[in-house]
């Protein structure tokens, strides 16, 4: 078990802190005997006025430590005589029982797929002085660090305002200095290997992508840094504090440093002006980039760019590899000695190597699969790697390639190799399955997974099993459909390729539904995911219905509904789907069903909500005023006359509460409850709290927010509900378990989380209020629906707990006398309208068993 403490230190004063100060972090490390927790002292050299220091510290907890206070004290010792109250923060942590309102991860931290997998990684940086230290990152997971050769991983940028990582770099002259570039939040630098960070410059003018940019440090002066971007190459001479444009004219995807360390090569792409597309070279003693062209050997020249072309580069010893790819062709070249004199006195001579044209993998031509980059061993130019859908390997300097047996996961994005004398010859690949390594230059059956512990899976959707509170399935980007059973943070892979929308029969958790990515790929399993069969007959083919939303009818589990172009239905899985509602000039984006009256709802791409009894005779019942598309529809489980709807885009009008006044389809009154939900957030998913009336949770592109109304829906107030979640995490699905009340979230980039919005089952709770109902039932009568049954005779409702019931038994047993005394006290309080306190144990979503009754003084 690990604990990560993430926080920010802000200098709120008007003057900068110019002398080193210490911050005490508890827990920050293990004690000397590794059996208890101890603080970690972080030293900060300076902090300018108004600036922020970002800190993340992760440690492994002793097995017997389950509860403690997390304490952070800046300026420990108060050398600056600062306000101690503003310099200290304390929060309580309790494990393994989750605190109310604190999200905890449920993984996956690895997926049992082949040799193993996690989510996609795009960037990798190795510590050039320590072969056991790595940094990896992606466009939705932040940065992860391993200091033990991949045996364990910790997130080190969870204090950042973003999880999007554009580039990683380690200063080779000072390997404790690490750089992270983000596409939106700035460029950060750490002086202590990633424990604390300072934002050193804005990234907005650099136009960075969500991934795959890279840093290059001048070997003669590591304060001189080059950074590739969508606008070319930028250069900093002051360690990243300020940047100027060095190379312009297009996108730079690939940038490498030559072996002697005195030149940089960059590939620039400009589809609007093909004359600028090509390879450029810079002498680090100068400022002018030269375009390389026309250098030939044995009658072969670099190709003339006549169509949009992707060029990627790799450097091995003194050999430069260059790959030219168009939508239909792929050509590989490499340098081989001198011979062609260019401006700037560069000697560049290329020879042609690989030019695949045939069909060797399925129906795909080899060029179409080579969509990513070219890589090579840093010291031995015989070992070259071409990447894309597959990982291709050459052992003859790029003349021939093949896909190794037992290679890394598909879709490869980054490569690194150790070049440290005595550290072995190890190659690393980051890809859609995480990170893999080979000790044999990528030979057959030598690749091993090393990403266990990185919780970065990208979920499109999750589904909970109503009959099993521990069972969750999820459809993911790149890693298929996965299953969780609460036994560990590792999830089982049950179907894939790519995953998508998922669902589980509410009456039988063995019946599962999943898909790949298109409508016709929907599948069904009747054995808990052991086998799946296609059931997409009749649905549209092709990409028109990518990740089509579908659901199981909540009352008729043999019926499935799917939304794409129109609303589709199949009465029995495996039979042909048919369109039951196709509105003119709009597309159905979501559906939902009120099971109490079998009323179907369909939302469209222009903000209309339609309703049809049993899926027939649909009528428009509501229109979003600005015409935003419908992103979610949720019927209140305890008051189905209320329907919460989320709409994409916009500022106001993102969340509405609709009120149904009759069982039949009819116009619905709608109230905009967006209220103070922060501007700029898109709402993609909603979850209605089954325990608290007029409480709804919104999953956004920056975490979860809770909306509450304390006047029966007249006014609403939203608050952040992100305790325990990484910052700015994308929430793609929220779902409450109907019997346990646990709220779960599927994120796009940080796996899955769960939270108790109230005390968990079995927890002790105190509630106070005046009695609005006191009822005594016959022995054994019981109370409540089957999913929330309460076997009691005495039943109590309080004015402060609308829709919730509490009770106790009156049977002839050892507690009979005490319970009769509780009943008398409650009757007296009810008759005299007095306030009581009930101490109880939660036994259901909306009920609890009373242990003690106290009469409170007025």
N, C-alpha and C positions, 0 to 999 in steps of 0.2 A: 504494500500500500504506500502511496506517495501523497504528499501534500505540497501544493504550489501556492506560495504567497505572492500575489501581484498587486502592485500599488504604484502611485505616482507621488513624487515629492515636488512641490511647487514653491518657488520663492515669491511670496506675496508682497515682500518689502519693496521699497523704492530703490534700494541699493543692492548691488550684487554681493554675493558671498565670495570673497577672494581667498579665504584661508580654508584648508581642508577641514571637513567635518565628518563625523561618524553617524551612521544610522544603525540602530539595533533592530534586528529582525528575529522574532521568535514565532514559530520554530524556524531556525535557519540552518542547523546542522545537528548531527548526533553527538552525544557526549562521548568522552574518550572510551568508555566501556560499551558504546553502541546500544545501550539499553534505555536511554532516556533522551529527552530533547534538550537542546542548548541553543542560545542565541548565536546569530552570525553578525559580525560587525562589518559593515560596508563603509569604505572610505570614499568620499567624494571630494575631488580637488577644488572645485569651484562651482557656483551656480549663479548665473546672471539674473538680474531682476526680471521677474515675470516669466522666467524659463522653467521648464519641467524636466525632471529626471524620471525615467521609466524603469521600474525594477520588477524582476520576476526571480523567485528563488524556490527551487524544488528540492525536497529531501525525501528519503525513504523513512517511513514511520516504524518504530519498534512494534512488534506484534501485539504487545499488551497495552499500547497507547491508543485510546479511542476517543478521548475528549480533552480539550485544552483551550485556553484563550490564545488567539493569535494577537501579537502585540508588535507594533512598529513605532519606534521612537526616533525621529530625526534629531540631529544635533544632540546625540546622547551625551550627557554630561553638561548640557546647556552652556557651552562655551560662549555662545553669542548672546546669552541672556534673553532668549526668545520666549514667547508665550508657550509654556509647556503644554497647555491644553490643545493648542493648535498644532503642536509638533508630535502628538501622540494619537494613535488610532488603535482601538481594541475591538475584536469581534470574537464571538465564541464559535468553536468548531466541535462538532460531535459526530463520531463515526463508530460503527457502521450505520446506525440508525440516522437517516437523513433528517436534518432540521427542517422545520416547516419553512417554506419559502426559499430553500437553498437547493439549486439544481446540482445533481451529481451525474457524472457520466455513467452510462451503461454500455459503453463501447460502440462498435467493436474497436479494440486495440490490436486485433489481428483477425483475419478471416481464414477459415480452414478451406482454402481453395488451392489445389496443387501443393506447391511448396510453402504457400502462405501468401498473404497480401494484406495491404491496408489501402488507404485512399491514394489519390494521385499526388505525386510530387513533381515539381518542375525544376527547382534549383538545388544545387549542391555545391558546397565549398568545403574543402579539406584544410585542416590545420597543417601547413607545410613542415612544421617541426615535430608534430605528434601524430603518428599514423592512427591512433585510436580515437581522435576527436573529429567529429563531423558536424556540419550544419546543413539542414535541408529545409525547404520551404515550398509553398504553393500559393495559388491564388485565393484560397479560402481557409487556410489552416494556420497561418503565421509561421514562425520559425521554430524548428525542433533541433535540439542538440543532444548528441551522445558523446560522452567522454570515456566510454569503455568499449569502443569498437563495435557499437551497435547493440550491446546486450540490454541497454536501457536507454530511454529517450525522455526528454523533458521539454515542454514548451517554454520558450524564453522570451517571447514577445507578447504575452497575454496582457501586458500593461499598455500596449499600443492602442491607439484608437481605430486600428484596422487590422484585418487578418490577411490582406492582400500583399503578396511579396513579389516585387519585380526583379530584384537582384540581391545576391549575397556575395560578400568578399571578405577574405582574411588578409590583413596586412602581412606580407611575408617577412618584413623586417621587425615586426612586433606582433606576434601571433595572438596576443591577448586583445588586440584591437580588431574589432569586427564591424563590418558595415552592412547595413540593410537599407535597400531602397524600396519604397512603396509607391504605387502609382498615384496615390491621392493624398497621403498624410505626411510626406516628407522623407528625408534621408536621415537615418539614425546611425550613431556610432557608439560602440561599447569599448571601454578600456579594460574590462575585466572578464573577457570571454563570454559576454552575453548575460551577465547578472543584472547590470544596470545600463541604461541607454540615455543618450541625449539626442534630441532632434537637432541636427546641425545645419540643415537647409531645407527649403521648400522644394517639393518635387514637381509642382504644377508646371513650371516653364519647361521642364525636361521632357514632358509627354511620354512617360514610361508606360509600358504595357502591364497587364496583370501577371506576366511571367517572362522569364527567359531573356532578360537583359543581363549584362555582366560587367563587372568591374575589372580593370587592369591597372596594376600598380607599376609605376616606373621603378625598375630595380635599383636605379641610382638615387632615387628620392621618392620614398613612399608617400609623401605629401602630394605628389603629382599623380592624380588618379584620372583614368578615362572611364566613361560610362556610356554604353550603347543605349539607344532609345529609338522611338518611332520617328524622331526628327533628326537622326544622325548620331554623332558622337559628341559628348560634352566632356570638358576638361576642367579639373580643379587643380589649383596649385597650392591650396591651403588646407589640405586634408579633408576636403568635401564641404567646407563652409560656403564656398561660392563656386559657381560654374559658368563657363563660357562655351559657346558653340565652337567645336573644333572641326567637325565635318558635317556639312548640311547637304540637302538635296534629295533625301529619301529615308527609308527605314533601314536601320542597321540591325540585322538579326544575328550576325556572327562577327566576333572580334577576337583576335588571338595575338599573343606576344611571341616573337621569334626566340629561338634558343639563346643567342647571345644577349638578348635583352635590350636591343637598341632599336627595334622596329616593331610597329603594330600594323597588322593587316585587318581590314574591315570589309565586309561585303555590304554594298548599298543597293537597295531596290527601289525603283521609282517606276511604277506602271504607267504613269502619265507622261513621263519623258524617258523612254528606254535608253536614250544616249547617256544617261547618268547611271544606269544600272551597271554594276561591275565590281571589281576588286580594287581597293584603294590601299596605299601603303604610306606610312608616316615614319620618318626618322625622328626618334625621340629628342634629338638635339635641335629639331626645327619645329615648324608649325604648319608646313604645307603637305597636304595629302596628294599623292600622285595616283592616277588611275592606270591600272595595269591592263594592257591590251596588245594583241599582235605578237606576243612572244611565242615562237614556234620551235619545235624540234621534230625531226623526221617528218616534216610536211604537215604536222598537226598544229592547229592553233586553238586558242580558247574560242568558244563559240560566240558568234555575233548575236547580240540580244535583239531578237525581232518580235518577241512576245513576252508577256509577264513571266519573270524568271526569279526563282528563289536560289540564292547562292549561299552556301555555307562553307566554312573553313575549319581546318584543324592543323595544328602544328605538332610534328614529331621530330625531336632533335632539330636538325636544320632543314627538314623537309616540310613544305607547305602543301596540304591537300586542299582542293577546291572542288565542290560538287555543284553542278548547274542543273536545276530542275525546272521544267515547264509542266503544264498540266498533262503532257503526254510523253515527255522524254526525261531521261536522267543521264548525265555524263560526269565522269570523275576524272580529274587531272591531278598531277602532282609535279612539284619542281624537281629538277634533276641537274644540279650544278648551275653554272652561270651561262652567259651567252647573249642575253638581250639587254642592252643598255637603255635605261629609262631616265626621265628627268629625276633629279635627286640622286642619281648615281646608284640605282638599284639594279642588281643583276638578277633577272628573273627569267627562267626558262622552264616551260611546262611540257609534260608529255601526257598523252591520253592513257587512261587506265581502263576503267570499267564503263561499259555502255550497254546495260541490259535492255532488251527490247521484247523478250518473249513473255509467255504466260506460264508461270511455274507454280503459282499458289492459287488453287481454286480457279475462279474465272477472272481474277484480277491480274492485270499486267504488272510486272515488277516495278516500273516507274511510278505507277499510281500508289504503291505502298511505301515509297521512299519519300515521305512528305516532311520529314524532320531534318536532322543535321548529320554531318559527317564528323567522326571522332577518330582519334588514333592514340596509340600508346605514347606517352610523353618522351620516351627515349628510344624506342625501337620502331622505325617506320614500316616494318613488315606487317605490324598488326594494325589494321584499319577497320572501322566499324561504321556502317551506314544504318540509320535508324528511321523509323516511321511506325507503321503498323506492326512490323517485326524488327528484331535485332539481327542485322546481317554482319558476318565476320569474314575478314580476309587475313590470310597469313602470308601472302605474297606481295605485300605492298599495294594492294588494291587492284590487282589484275583479275582475280576471281573472288567471288563471295558466296557464302551459303549461310542459311539460318541454322545455328547450332541446335542440336537436340537438347531438350531440357533447358532452354534459354530463359531469360527473364520474362516477366509479364509483358503482355502486348502494349503497344503505344508508348514508345520510349521518348523521353524529353530531355534528359541531361546525362552527362557522363563525366567521370573523373577517374584518375588513376594515381596511385602513390608513385612518387619519384624520389623517395628518401633512401639513401644507401642503407642496406641492411634491414629495411622494413618489408621486404618481400615485394612481389609484383602483383598488386591487387587492383582489379578494375571494378568500378562501381557504376551502376545505372539507376537513375530515378525515372519512374514511369507511372503508368496508371495504377500499378499495384503497389507502389511505394518505393523501396530501395532494395537492390540486390547486389551481390558481389561475386566475383570469380577470382580464384588464385591462379588460374591457368590461362590468362589472356582470353577468357570467354569461351573456352573449348566446350565440347559436348559434355553435358551432365555435370558441369562444375559450378553452375549458378546456384546461389543459396539466398533465401530471403533473410533480411536482417532488420525488418521494420516493426517487429512486435513492440508495442508500447506507444505507437503513434496513433492517436485517435483522430483521424482526419478523413474518414469515409464521407462521401458526398451522397446524401440521401435525397432522392426525388420524393419519396413517400414512405410512410410507415403505417402499419395496421396492427391493432391490438386484438387479442382473442378474448371475447367477453367471458368465455367459460374457463379461461386459464389466465389469471392475473400476471403470470410470469412470462407469457409467450408474446413475442413481437416478431413481425417480419418486416423487411424493408427492401424497397427497390432502389438500387444505387447506380450512379454513374460509373461505368467501367467494370464494376465488380458484381454484377448480377443481382439476384435476390438472395437475401441473407436472413438467418433465423437466430433469435435470441431466446434462451430459456432460463436466464438468471443464474445459471450455474457458474459462469465466468464472464469476463469481458470479451472473450473470444466468441465470435458468431460463426455459425455453420453456413457454408455456401450451399444453396439448394437449387439455384438455376442461374444461368447467365452465359456469357456475354454481359451486355448492358442490361440493367434493370429499369423498372419504371413504376407505374402505379401498382398497388397491392391491395388485397382485401382478404378478410377471413369471415367465414360463415359465423354469425353470432350465436348459433345453436350448436355448432360442432366444429371445434378448432382443427379437426383433421382436414376439413375442406378449405383449401387455400387457393387464392387466385393471384396470378402475377403476369408479367409480360416482359418482352424485350424492350423495344422502343416504339413500335408502330402498332396501329389498332389491330391489325389482323394477327398479331403475335400474342394475343391474350391466351393464357394457359390456365388449366385447373388441375389441382391435386386433391385426391381423396384420402391420401395416406400421410398427411402431415408434412408434405414437401419431399417425400422420398422419390416420387415420380410425378411428372406433369404431362398433360395432353393438351394439344391446341384446341381452342374453342372460339376462334375468331372468325369463323365463316360468316360472311355477309357484311362484315365491317369494311370500311374503305381501306384499300391497299395503299402502300407507299407512305411518304413522309407527311402527307396532308394531316394526319392525326398523330403526330409525335407525342408519346407519353399520354395517350388518351385517358382522361379521368373516367374511372368506372367505380361502381359500388354494388354491394349486395343489398337487396331490399331488406330493411330491418325487420319486417314481419313475415315476409315470404322469401326465405333464404334460397329457394331454388331460382329466384328471379334476379337477374343482373341488369343494371342500367349503365350505359356508357354515353359520354357527351363528346360529340365532334361533328361539326357541320349541322347535325341534328341530334335529337335524343333517340338513342337506340335501346332496344330491350331484347333479351332472350329469356323465354319462360323457363328454360331448363338448360344448364350448362352443357354445351356440346351440340345444341341445336342452332339453327341459323338465326342470326340477329336480324331484327327488322326495325326500320325507322318508325317511331310512334309520334314524333313531333318535329316538324321542319319549318321554323318560322321563315318568312320571306325576307331576303336581303340581310340576314343575320345568322350567326352561328351559335349553337348551344355550347357553352364553356363548362358548365357545372350542373349537377342535379342534386336533389335531396328529397327525402320522403318523410312526411309526418305519418308514422305508423298508426296513430290513434284513429285517423279518419281516412287512411290510405290516399293522402293528397300528395301528388307529385309536384315538385318545384323544378323549374328549369331556368337558369340564368344565361344571358347571352353576351356577346362581345360588344354590344352597344348599350349595356346597362339595363336591359329589360328583365323583369322577373315574370315568368308565366306559371300558372298553376292548372293542374288537371286532375280531376277525381279518377283514381285508379289508372292514371296515365292516358286519359281520354279527354277530348273537348277542352283543350288548353285555352286559357284566357289570360291576357296580360293583366297582372294585378299591381305592378309597380314599375316605375321608370326612374332610374338615377338621373337627376336633372342635367348633369354634364355629359351623360352618355358613356361613362367609363365602363370597361369590361368587368364582368362578375368574376371574382377570384375565389370566393367560397360562399357557401350557404349552410347555415347550421340551425336546425330546429332545437329550441330549448327542450332538454329531455324531461324537465319537471313541469314545464308550462308550454306545451306545444303550440299554443296560440301565438307564441312569440318566435320570430325568426330573425336571426342575425345574418347580415349579408356584408361581405367585403367587396370593394370595388378597386380596381387597379388605378394607378396614376392619381393625379390631382392633389390638392391640399385638403380642403374640406370635402366631405362626401365620400370618405374612404370606408366608413363603417356606418351602416344603417340598422335600426331596429324596426322590423315590420310587425304589425299586429293583425292577426286574423280574427274576424268577428263572427264567422260562421264556418260550419264544416265544409260547405261547398266552396268552389272557387269563386272568389269575389275580390273586388278591389281592396288593397291592404293599405292602411295608414302607415306611412314611413317617417321615422324621425332620424335625422342625421345626428349620430352620437360620437362623431369624430372628436368634437370638443377640443381638448388640449393635447391630443395625440401629436407628438412632435412633427413639425413640418419636414417634408422631404423623405419620409419613410413610406415605402410601399408595403401594403398589407396583403400577404398571400394566403394566410390561413387563419382560421378562428377556432376557438374551443370554448364552449359554454360550461361554466362550473356547475356540476351537478349538486353541489352542496350549498352554495350561496346564491340566493336569488339576485338577478340583475348584476351578474358578474361574468365577464367575458374576457378572454385572453386573445391577443392579436400577435401572430408571428410575422415579423417584418424582415427587411434586409439588414436590420441592425438590432436583432434580439427580440425579446418578448415584452409586451406591455399589457398591463391589466386595467381593464375599464370597469368601473363600478358606479352604480347609482344607489343612493340611499333614500330616494323618494319615489320608488316604484317606476323608475325609468324616465322621470321628468328631466333630470339633469345628470350629467356624466362627468367623471373625472378619471384621467388616465395617469398611471404611474409606471415607472420602469420596474420590470419583474425579472431582473437579470443576475441576481446574486448567484454566483457559481458558474455562470456562462462566460465564455470568452467574449471580448468586446466585438461589436459589429458583426456578430455571427449571423449568417443567413438561415432563417427558419423556414423550411419548406413544408412542414406538417406538424400540427399540434393535435393531440388526441387524449381525451380523458378515458381511463378505464371505467366502465360503468358500475363495477361492484367495489373496487378498491379505492376509487377516487383519485388515483395517481395520474398526474398529467405528464405525458411524454412528448418529446420534441425530436423530430428528425431534422438535422441541420445539413447544410450543403458545405461540408468542409471540416466539421469537427465532430462527426459521428452522431450519437444519440444521447439524450439526457432525460432524466425524470425528476419530478419534484412533488412533494406533498404540499398542496395548497392549504391543508388543514392538518391537524395532528393525525399521524398514521393510525391505522387500525391497531387496537390494543393500547393506544396511548391514553394517558390520563389527561382529562380536560376539565376545566372549570368554566361554567356558564352561569350568568346571572340574568334575572329578568322577572317580570310579573307573569303569572300563569294566565293563559288565555283559554286553555282547554285542559281538563283533568277527567280522564275516563277510565273506568274499571271494566275490563273484558272478562269473559268466562275463562276459566283455567284452560290453557292450551289453545286458545283461539288464535293467538299470534296477530301480528300487525305488519303491514307493509307489503310492497310488491315482491315477487319471487327473487328479484336481484338485490333486494335490500330488506330482507325479512328480519323482524324483531319479535322474538318469542317471549312476550311479557303479558301480564294482566293489567298492571297500572301503567297508564300512558299519559305523558305530560307534554304540553306545548308552551313555549315562552314567547312573549312579545318581541324579545330581542333576537329570536332565532326563527324567522319565518320559514315555513316549509320543513322544519326539522322536528323530530319527535324523540322523546327519551322515555325510558320506562324501567320497570323492575317486576319481578314475579311476586305473587301472593300465595304460593303453594305451601303445603305443609312440609316444611323442611327446617333445617337448623337456623335459617335466616328469617323464618316467618315472622317472629316477634319484631325484629328490627324493621322489616319491611312494612308491617302494619303501623309501626310508629312513624315511619317516613310518610305513609299515606295520610295519617291524621294531621301531621304538620302541614302537608301540602293542602289539605282541605281547608284548614284554618287560614293559611296564607291566601288561598283563592277567595274564600268568603270575605276576607278583610282587605283584599287587593294589596297585599304586601309583596315586597321583593324577596326572592329566594336565590340561594346559590346551590347549584347541583354539581357535585363531583361525580364524574362518570368516566367510563371506558368506552371509546369509540368502537362500535361493532358493525357499523354500516356507513354508507355514503351520507345518509341523512338521519342517522339515529345513534343512540348510545345507551349503555346499561348503567343506570344510576347506582352509585355506591353509597352516597351520603347526601343528605339534604340539610341545609342550614337556612335559618330564618334571619335575614339581614335587617338591622335597624334602619329605620327611615332617616 
